[in-house]
Amino acid sequence: MGFKMLRDQIKEDLKKAVKNAAGVTVENIHLEHPANPQHGDYSSNIAMTLKDVAAEDIVRHLPKTDYLEKVEVAGSGFINFYLKEEWLQEQARGILREGGNYGLDQQLTINRFEESPTRSDNQQSAVQVEFISANPTGPLHVGNARGGFCGDVLANVLAKVGYQVQREYYINDRGVQVEKLAESVRAYQGHLQGLALQIPEGGYSGEYIKEIAGKALGRNLETLEDLKSFAISETLKNIKKTIVRMGIKFDQFFSEQSLYDSGYAKKAIAFLRTKNLLYGKEGAVWFRSSKFGDDKDRVLIKSDGEMTYLVSDLAYHLDKFESRKFDRVILFWGADHHGYVPRFMAMIEAIGHKGKAEVELMQLLKLVRGGKEVRMSKRAGEYITVDDVLDEIGLDAARFHFLAVPLNTSMTLDLEKAKEQSEKNPVYYVQYANARMHSIFAKSQIPNLKSQINSKFQIQNLKTDEELALIRKLIQFSEIVVDISESHEVHRLPQYAIEVADAFHRFYENCRVLSDDKDLTAARLGLVKATQIILAETLSLMGISSPERM
């Protein structure tokens, strides 16, 4: 029985026990791992949430199982579950057998996506994760890294549990910001030809603008529109280079301008009009967004005929749901977009896809070095770029540290600590655990190590507190992955990696792996291999390497 199935089975047994004990039907059962291992492997407060239902009565109605040693009532009504030692030992063998898929049945049983009506039971649900999507007006700044890494890792996790996942970057290549980009490049062109530099109000500056201007001088770009197209192309080239350095592979880069060139934007407006959701006022066209929970109606087309940003989002998401048939879309936005969320959700409901879009808002990020905030990039001029950070601390450290803080929490990254090669640096600490495992295998000098472990893996030899504690931590892997696919709390992966490394280091310090006892050596080598499998899979989901030497 895989761990995910075990957790669900305990919940189902509790539901039946409550029904049989008191005739009460409960939908949601809270089950957690107690902080104190003396309180069991699982604990539920279900009895405390119900009136006139005693915890002892619930326990009496629980079925006997082959995986529970005992079930106890503690404190004011907590029900604690203790796993059998033999069952825990068998899970180490299960990890060796199933590898990185331990406990994951690849079936879509996750409540968050069950209501999707567009897929039959035997089809994978299609989920799009849209992230970064920075304006193509300059290098990616360090704030983009947070959404970039978190979006990429969430996509990894969703694919791991069986979803059909698409990664997309939305290119905002239409509107005022790209007009200002073209004007800024033209200003630098004049400056390169001896004129005074006059950057337009709201324009862009920095070495990268100067480089684009220099390249543009050698081309036949007569109009500002030509210059805009060239500048966007050049900026996107640099953005895509950075994305490659970030270890991210997008399935598609989607152009906002294409929605207008194809006529899809007008079709989207017509779609709302057929639903009687548009009206005219003061020469403008308004969307009845207040009908769907927004605090007021919103302008869709201004009195001068200019379309607002809401038109682009309307057309873009109609394309996602109606043309490309995604069952769910997940978007990563900066916290400064929080005010836009209600009207965005109103628009999603208006087009008939309520509940299918989810927005993850990222709080602010601050970089420090030597106790002082880092504010300036020589290349970008006004902000620190992703490339600046990758140059200084490397990809593995960047991914680990950016992932480690919840998105809804402001983050401070100490660059000096992030690149430190010691156990004080969590990414180094975790990778060192993996390297130590490789070292153990190398020292064992056992030919055909894998077959030797499998043939001589006598699991009953794994019975010390440290060995069992390590197994307990390993079998939480599938639970963590499934929970992240539901909650999007990707920060739980680096936390879990640290916990696995902690448990392994304690095991290594207290249990001699290589000894004259061949059966015990084989068993402990098997446990080390199981640990290596789970830790490497955890790092892989985070896009972080598993070095064999440190």
FIKOLMI-676607 format. One line per 2 residues: number of its first residue (from 1); for each residue x, y, z of C-alpha. Coordinates in Angstrom, 2 decimals, decimal comma, padded with zeros to 5 digits. Example, Ala and Ser with C-alpha at 12.3 -4.5 7.8 and 13.67 -1.06 7.14 Angstrom:
BEGIN
1	012,30 -004,50 007,80 ~ 013,67 -001,06 007,14
END
This chain:
BEGIN
1	000,00 000,00 000,00 ~ 001,49 003,33 -001,07
3	001,67 006,14 001,45 ~ -000,84 008,38 -000,33
5	-003,29 005,47 -000,34 ~ -002,58 004,82 003,34
7	-003,42 008,39 004,35 ~ -006,63 008,26 002,33
9	-007,49 004,86 003,79 ~ -007,13 006,10 007,36
11	-009,42 009,02 006,53 ~ -011,99 006,68 004,99
13	-011,81 004,39 008,03 ~ -012,40 007,39 010,30
15	-015,41 008,50 008,27 ~ -016,95 005,03 008,49
17	-016,17 004,79 012,20 ~ -017,88 008,12 012,91
19	-020,89 007,02 010,84 ~ -021,15 003,69 012,65
21	-020,53 005,19 016,11 ~ -022,90 008,13 015,94
23	-024,73 008,09 012,61 ~ -022,91 011,25 011,59
25	-021,54 011,83 008,06 ~ -018,32 013,86 007,86
27	-016,82 015,09 004,60 ~ -013,40 016,39 005,61
29	-010,99 014,65 007,95 ~ -007,90 016,48 009,18
31	-004,95 014,14 009,54 ~ -001,47 015,36 010,45
33	001,94 014,13 011,51 ~ 002,41 014,97 015,21
35	005,47 017,07 015,98 ~ 006,31 014,63 018,79
37	006,82 011,10 017,38 ~ 005,62 009,69 020,75
39	002,16 010,89 019,70 ~ 002,09 008,54 016,74
41	002,60 008,67 012,99 ~ -000,75 010,34 012,36
43	-003,13 012,28 014,53 ~ -006,70 013,49 013,99
45	-008,83 015,95 015,93 ~ -012,06 014,68 014,36
47	-013,69 013,90 017,74 ~ -013,05 017,47 018,91
49	-014,96 018,88 015,93 ~ -018,10 016,82 016,55
51	-020,73 017,20 019,27 ~ -021,68 014,24 021,43
53	-019,24 011,88 019,69 ~ -016,54 010,47 021,97
55	-013,11 009,71 020,56 ~ -013,19 006,33 022,35
57	-016,38 005,38 020,49 ~ -014,79 006,28 017,15
59	-011,71 004,19 017,93 ~ -013,86 001,18 018,89
61	-015,47 001,29 015,46 ~ -012,19 001,45 013,50
63	-011,40 -001,73 011,55 ~ -008,34 -003,84 012,26
65	-005,56 -003,32 009,74 ~ -002,24 -004,84 008,76
67	-000,37 -001,54 009,01 ~ -001,41 -000,10 012,39
69	000,26 -001,20 015,60 ~ -002,23 000,64 017,76
71	-004,66 003,56 017,92 ~ -004,88 005,66 021,08
73	-006,95 008,55 022,39 ~ -004,83 011,32 023,86
75	-005,37 014,67 025,54 ~ -008,78 016,23 025,00
77	-009,76 013,92 022,17 ~ -006,92 013,50 019,68
79	-006,86 010,11 017,98 ~ -003,26 008,97 017,41
81	-002,28 006,26 014,93 ~ 000,94 004,21 015,28
83	002,30 002,30 012,28 ~ 003,65 -001,20 012,62
85	007,42 -001,60 012,49 ~ 007,06 -004,41 009,96
87	004,95 -002,22 007,68 ~ 007,50 000,60 007,86
89	010,32 -001,79 007,03 ~ 008,43 -003,03 003,98
91	008,15 000,54 002,65 ~ 011,93 000,71 002,26
93	011,64 -002,25 -000,09 ~ 008,73 -000,52 -001,83
95	010,85 002,55 -002,57 ~ 013,59 000,38 -004,10
97	010,95 -001,33 -006,23 ~ 008,94 001,72 -007,33
99	011,74 004,28 -007,43 ~ 010,77 007,94 -007,76
101	007,12 006,99 -008,31 ~ 006,79 005,48 -004,84
103	003,29 006,03 -003,52 ~ 002,04 007,83 -006,63
105	-000,49 005,91 -008,68 ~ -000,60 008,51 -011,49
107	-004,39 008,70 -011,19 ~ -006,17 012,05 -011,00
109	-007,95 011,79 -007,68 ~ -007,24 015,30 -006,47
111	-010,28 017,25 -005,31 ~ -008,98 020,57 -006,63
113	-009,53 019,47 -010,24 ~ -012,35 016,94 -009,98
115	-015,12 019,27 -011,16 ~ -013,59 019,74 -014,62
117	-016,36 018,79 -017,09 ~ -014,36 018,64 -020,31
119	-012,41 015,42 -019,80 ~ -013,58 011,85 -019,44
121	-012,31 009,80 -016,52 ~ -009,63 008,08 -018,57
123	-008,11 011,28 -019,93 ~ -005,49 013,45 -018,28
125	-006,69 016,86 -017,17 ~ -004,92 019,60 -019,11
127	-003,44 022,29 -016,88 ~ -001,64 025,37 -018,12
129	000,87 027,14 -015,90 ~ 001,59 030,67 -017,11
131	004,50 032,36 -015,39 ~ 007,14 035,07 -015,71
133	005,33 036,78 -018,66 ~ 007,43 039,91 -018,08
135	007,10 042,83 -020,48 ~ 009,64 042,49 -023,33
137	011,18 045,84 -022,45 ~ 014,38 044,76 -020,72
139	016,25 041,94 -018,98 ~ 014,39 039,75 -016,51
141	014,73 041,27 -013,07 ~ 015,24 039,35 -009,85
143	011,53 039,53 -009,01 ~ 010,80 037,52 -012,15
145	013,01 034,74 -010,83 ~ 010,66 034,02 -007,96
147	007,65 033,38 -010,18 ~ 009,86 031,69 -012,76
149	011,26 029,08 -010,41 ~ 008,01 028,54 -008,50
151	005,94 028,24 -011,68 ~ 008,38 025,79 -013,20
153	008,48 023,61 -010,08 ~ 004,70 023,60 -009,72
155	004,49 022,43 -013,33 ~ 006,96 019,64 -012,47
157	004,83 018,55 -009,52 ~ 001,57 018,61 -011,49
159	003,16 016,47 -014,20 ~ 004,50 014,12 -011,52
161	001,01 013,34 -010,22 ~ -000,34 012,77 -013,71
163	-001,61 016,01 -015,20 ~ -001,01 017,05 -018,79
165	000,92 020,27 -018,17 ~ 001,78 023,14 -020,50
167	004,18 025,94 -019,57 ~ 003,50 029,28 -021,24
169	005,08 032,74 -021,36 ~ 002,70 035,55 -022,36
171	004,47 038,27 -024,31 ~ 003,04 041,74 -023,66
173	004,14 043,04 -027,06 ~ 001,34 045,57 -027,44
175	000,59 048,84 -025,70 ~ 002,31 051,83 -024,15
177	005,27 049,96 -022,66 ~ 006,59 048,68 -025,99
179	005,96 052,06 -027,61 ~ 008,18 053,59 -024,92
181	010,78 050,90 -025,62 ~ 010,95 051,93 -029,29
183	011,15 055,62 -028,40 ~ 013,95 054,91 -025,91
185	015,95 052,98 -028,50 ~ 015,52 055,84 -030,97
187	016,77 058,29 -028,33 ~ 019,90 056,19 -027,83
189	020,40 056,00 -031,58 ~ 020,52 059,76 -031,68
191	022,93 059,78 -028,77 ~ 025,25 057,34 -030,55
193	025,24 059,74 -033,49 ~ 026,30 062,67 -031,32
195	022,98 064,08 -030,09 ~ 022,12 064,76 -026,46
197	020,43 061,78 -024,82 ~ 016,77 062,56 -024,28
199	014,98 059,55 -022,85 ~ 011,19 059,93 -023,20
201	009,08 060,25 -020,07 ~ 008,38 056,73 -018,79
203	011,07 055,37 -021,11 ~ 013,88 052,89 -020,52
205	017,59 053,27 -019,96 ~ 020,60 051,09 -019,39
207	023,37 049,39 -021,28 ~ 020,98 046,95 -022,94
209	019,04 049,79 -024,62 ~ 022,31 051,22 -025,92
211	023,25 047,81 -027,36 ~ 019,89 047,47 -029,14
213	020,24 051,00 -030,54 ~ 023,70 050,19 -031,86
215	022,45 047,05 -033,63 ~ 019,47 048,94 -035,07
217	021,69 051,58 -036,66 ~ 023,02 049,06 -039,14
219	019,55 048,02 -040,31 ~ 016,93 049,60 -042,53
221	014,41 050,46 -039,83 ~ 012,69 053,58 -041,10
223	009,53 053,74 -039,00 ~ 009,03 053,65 -035,24
225	006,92 050,52 -035,78 ~ 009,88 048,82 -037,46
227	012,11 049,86 -034,59 ~ 009,59 048,57 -032,05
229	009,46 045,14 -033,69 ~ 013,25 044,96 -033,79
231	013,63 046,08 -030,17 ~ 011,07 043,53 -028,94
233	012,83 040,79 -030,90 ~ 016,22 041,68 -029,45
235	014,88 041,92 -025,90 ~ 013,11 038,59 -026,23
237	016,34 036,96 -027,42 ~ 018,03 038,07 -024,21
239	015,04 037,01 -022,09 ~ 015,04 033,56 -023,66
241	018,78 033,19 -023,00 ~ 018,14 033,96 -019,34
243	015,25 031,50 -019,23 ~ 017,58 028,78 -020,52
245	020,06 029,67 -017,75 ~ 017,18 029,36 -015,25
247	016,66 025,77 -016,36 ~ 013,15 026,49 -017,66
249	011,68 025,15 -020,90 ~ 008,49 026,85 -022,02
251	006,16 024,97 -024,33 ~ 004,96 028,20 -025,90
253	005,63 031,93 -026,04 ~ 002,25 033,55 -026,77
255	002,10 037,01 -028,34 ~ -000,53 039,47 -027,11
257	-000,37 041,26 -030,47 ~ -001,38 038,03 -032,23
259	-004,79 038,27 -030,57 ~ -005,41 041,50 -032,47
261	-003,72 040,52 -035,72 ~ -005,89 037,40 -035,92
263	-009,12 039,21 -035,09 ~ -009,57 037,12 -031,96
265	-009,84 040,20 -029,74 ~ -012,88 041,45 -031,72
267	-014,41 037,98 -031,59 ~ -014,00 037,99 -027,82
269	-015,79 041,33 -027,51 ~ -018,59 039,98 -029,71
271	-018,78 036,95 -027,42 ~ -019,59 039,19 -024,43
273	-022,01 041,22 -026,49 ~ -024,07 038,13 -027,36
275	-024,39 037,51 -023,61 ~ -025,66 041,07 -023,05
277	-022,68 041,85 -020,85 ~ -021,64 045,08 -022,62
279	-023,22 048,52 -022,66 ~ -022,32 052,00 -023,85
281	-021,76 055,01 -021,61 ~ -019,93 058,32 -022,23
283	-018,79 057,08 -025,62 ~ -017,06 054,02 -024,15
285	-017,96 050,34 -024,08 ~ -018,35 048,93 -020,58
287	-018,24 045,35 -019,27 ~ -020,82 044,42 -016,61
289	-018,14 042,97 -014,33 ~ -020,05 043,97 -011,17
291	-022,53 041,22 -012,09 ~ -019,78 038,72 -011,28
293	-018,45 040,06 -008,00 ~ -016,27 043,00 -009,13
295	-016,79 046,20 -007,15 ~ -017,77 048,12 -010,29
297	-018,15 047,79 -014,05 ~ -015,02 048,18 -016,18
299	-014,25 049,96 -019,43 ~ -013,48 047,55 -022,26
301	-013,12 050,08 -025,10 ~ -012,32 053,73 -024,38
303	-014,17 056,59 -026,02 ~ -011,26 057,09 -028,45
305	-011,60 053,48 -029,60 ~ -008,54 052,19 -027,73
307	-009,02 048,77 -026,17 ~ -008,06 048,30 -022,53
309	-005,86 045,55 -021,14 ~ -009,01 043,65 -020,13
311	-009,72 042,98 -023,81 ~ -006,38 041,21 -024,16
313	-007,06 039,07 -021,09 ~ -010,57 038,33 -022,33
315	-009,35 037,15 -025,73 ~ -006,34 035,33 -024,29
317	-008,37 033,27 -021,84 ~ -011,15 032,55 -024,29
319	-008,40 031,10 -026,45 ~ -007,10 029,05 -023,52
321	-010,45 027,56 -022,57 ~ -012,45 027,50 -025,81
323	-009,76 026,94 -028,46 ~ -007,03 025,08 -026,58
325	-009,37 023,32 -024,15 ~ -007,40 023,71 -020,94
327	-009,27 022,43 -017,91 ~ -007,45 024,75 -015,54
329	-004,99 027,64 -015,77 ~ -002,65 028,79 -013,02
331	-001,06 032,23 -013,27 ~ 001,83 033,71 -011,27
333	001,53 037,49 -010,78 ~ 003,37 040,07 -008,74
335	001,66 041,28 -005,57 ~ 001,17 044,70 -007,20
337	-001,50 043,07 -009,40 ~ -003,73 042,09 -006,47
339	-006,25 044,82 -007,31 ~ -006,71 043,38 -010,79
341	-007,71 039,92 -009,54 ~ -011,46 040,63 -008,89
343	-012,09 041,99 -012,39 ~ -010,02 039,18 -013,89
345	-012,08 036,57 -012,04 ~ -015,28 038,37 -013,08
347	-014,15 038,08 -016,68 ~ -013,36 034,34 -016,25
349	-016,86 033,76 -014,86 ~ -018,45 035,84 -017,61
351	-016,92 033,64 -020,31 ~ -018,32 030,56 -018,61
353	-015,26 029,15 -016,85 ~ -015,72 030,10 -013,22
355	-013,30 028,34 -010,88 ~ -010,92 027,26 -013,63
357	-008,37 030,06 -013,20 ~ -006,16 030,49 -010,15
359	-003,81 033,37 -009,46 ~ -000,74 033,01 -007,27
361	000,45 036,40 -006,02 ~ 004,15 036,83 -005,20
363	005,22 039,19 -002,46 ~ 008,23 041,48 -002,68
365	011,83 040,34 -002,77 ~ 014,90 042,07 -001,35
367	018,55 041,21 -001,95 ~ 021,25 041,94 000,63
369	025,00 041,61 000,63 ~ 027,08 042,29 003,71
371	023,96 043,38 005,56 ~ 023,14 046,07 003,00
373	020,40 046,01 000,40 ~ 021,55 045,61 -003,21
375	019,61 047,96 -005,46 ~ 021,43 048,54 -008,72
377	022,56 046,56 -011,74 ~ 025,28 047,95 -014,00
379	023,63 046,47 -017,08 ~ 019,95 047,17 -016,37
381	020,58 050,48 -014,70 ~ 017,60 050,39 -012,36
383	017,25 046,86 -011,01 ~ 019,08 043,60 -010,32
385	018,70 041,09 -013,14 ~ 018,23 037,35 -012,92
387	021,56 036,97 -014,70 ~ 023,25 039,06 -011,99
389	022,02 036,61 -009,33 ~ 022,86 033,50 -011,34
391	026,36 034,85 -011,99 ~ 026,91 035,34 -008,27
393	025,33 032,32 -006,56 ~ 024,67 029,75 -009,32
395	021,48 028,02 -010,44 ~ 021,13 025,40 -007,69
397	021,43 027,92 -004,88 ~ 019,14 030,37 -006,65
399	016,42 027,78 -007,16 ~ 016,60 026,43 -003,61
401	016,54 029,80 -001,89 ~ 013,85 031,31 -004,12
403	011,65 028,25 -003,59 ~ 012,17 028,05 000,17
405	010,00 031,04 001,13 ~ 006,20 030,93 000,69
407	005,02 033,13 -002,17 ~ 002,67 035,06 000,10
409	005,60 036,10 002,32 ~ 008,11 038,85 001,61
411	011,56 037,43 000,97 ~ 015,08 038,60 001,77
413	017,94 036,78 000,06 ~ 021,44 037,16 001,48
415	023,69 036,65 -001,53 ~ 026,80 035,87 000,52
417	025,05 033,18 002,55 ~ 023,39 031,73 -000,56
419	026,76 030,97 -002,17 ~ 028,51 029,77 000,98
421	029,78 026,20 000,66 ~ 029,11 024,93 004,15
423	026,37 023,17 006,08 ~ 025,01 026,60 007,02
425	023,77 026,85 003,43 ~ 020,70 024,58 003,12
427	021,21 023,68 -000,53 ~ 024,81 022,67 000,18
429	023,65 020,71 003,24 ~ 021,10 018,76 001,20
431	023,42 018,10 -001,72 ~ 026,15 017,01 000,68
433	023,79 014,31 002,00 ~ 023,43 012,99 -001,55
435	027,20 013,09 -002,08 ~ 027,72 011,23 001,20
437	025,44 008,44 -000,05 ~ 027,53 008,08 -003,22
439	030,63 007,95 -001,05 ~ 029,15 005,11 001,01
441	028,43 003,10 -002,14 ~ 031,94 003,73 -003,44
443	033,50 002,58 -000,15 ~ 031,39 -000,57 -000,06
445	033,26 -001,89 -003,12 ~ 030,41 -004,31 -003,73
447	030,15 -005,43 -007,37 ~ 026,64 -005,31 -008,86
449	025,53 -003,27 -005,86 ~ 021,89 -002,97 -006,93
451	021,37 -006,71 -007,39 ~ 023,22 -007,41 -004,15
453	020,98 -005,01 -002,23 ~ 017,81 -006,46 -003,74
455	018,80 -010,08 -003,15 ~ 020,07 -009,64 000,41
457	017,80 -006,82 001,61 ~ 016,51 -008,32 004,84
459	014,25 -005,52 005,97 ~ 013,79 -006,91 009,49
461	017,33 -005,69 010,22 ~ 016,13 -002,08 009,99
463	014,86 -001,52 013,52 ~ 016,84 001,21 015,28
465	015,11 004,47 016,07 ~ 017,23 006,28 013,49
467	016,51 003,75 010,75 ~ 012,77 003,80 011,35
469	012,73 007,59 011,63 ~ 014,44 007,82 008,25
471	011,89 005,46 006,67 ~ 009,06 007,49 008,20
473	010,44 010,60 006,55 ~ 010,95 008,91 003,16
475	007,38 007,66 002,91 ~ 006,10 011,21 003,28
477	007,39 011,96 -000,24 ~ 004,21 011,09 -002,13
479	002,11 012,90 000,45 ~ 004,17 016,06 000,04
481	003,95 015,91 -003,76 ~ 000,19 015,39 -003,81
483	-000,37 018,15 -001,27 ~ 001,71 020,61 -003,32
485	-000,26 019,75 -006,45 ~ -003,37 020,84 -004,54
487	-002,09 023,78 -002,50 ~ 000,67 025,07 -004,85
489	002,91 025,47 -001,78 ~ 006,14 024,66 -003,56
491	008,17 025,87 -000,57 ~ 007,36 022,54 001,05
493	009,78 020,75 -001,31 ~ 012,98 022,42 -000,05
495	011,68 022,07 003,51 ~ 011,16 018,35 002,93
497	014,60 017,98 001,34 ~ 016,18 019,46 004,47
499	014,15 017,10 006,68 ~ 015,28 014,08 004,64
501	018,90 015,25 004,87 ~ 018,51 015,73 008,64
503	017,12 012,23 009,09 ~ 019,84 010,71 006,91
505	022,68 012,48 008,70 ~ 021,31 011,27 012,07
507	021,08 007,73 010,70 ~ 024,63 007,90 009,32
509	026,06 009,19 012,60 ~ 024,34 006,54 014,73
511	024,21 003,47 012,49 ~ 027,35 002,00 010,98
513	026,44 001,18 007,38 ~ 029,47 -000,92 006,35
515	030,39 -003,71 008,78 ~ 031,35 -007,37 008,94
517	027,68 -008,26 009,30 ~ 026,82 -008,80 005,63
519	023,06 -008,99 006,15 ~ 022,97 -005,79 008,20
521	025,26 -004,06 005,68 ~ 022,97 -005,06 002,80
523	019,91 -003,83 004,69 ~ 021,46 -000,48 005,54
525	022,84 -000,05 002,03 ~ 019,30 -000,67 000,81
527	018,02 002,06 003,12 ~ 020,74 004,42 001,88
529	019,72 003,64 -001,70 ~ 016,06 004,27 -000,90
531	017,02 007,60 000,66 ~ 019,08 008,51 -002,37
533	016,11 007,76 -004,66 ~ 013,71 009,98 -002,73
535	016,18 012,81 -002,19 ~ 017,27 012,83 -005,84
537	013,63 012,85 -006,97 ~ 012,87 015,76 -004,62
539	015,83 017,74 -005,97 ~ 014,83 016,87 -009,54
541	011,33 018,28 -009,00 ~ 013,00 021,48 -007,82
543	015,26 021,53 -010,88 ~ 018,33 021,16 -008,67
545	021,26 018,84 -009,38 ~ 022,28 015,84 -007,26
547	026,11 015,96 -007,26 ~ 028,01 012,79 -006,47
549	030,93 014,73 -005,00 ~ 031,11 017,99 -003,07
END
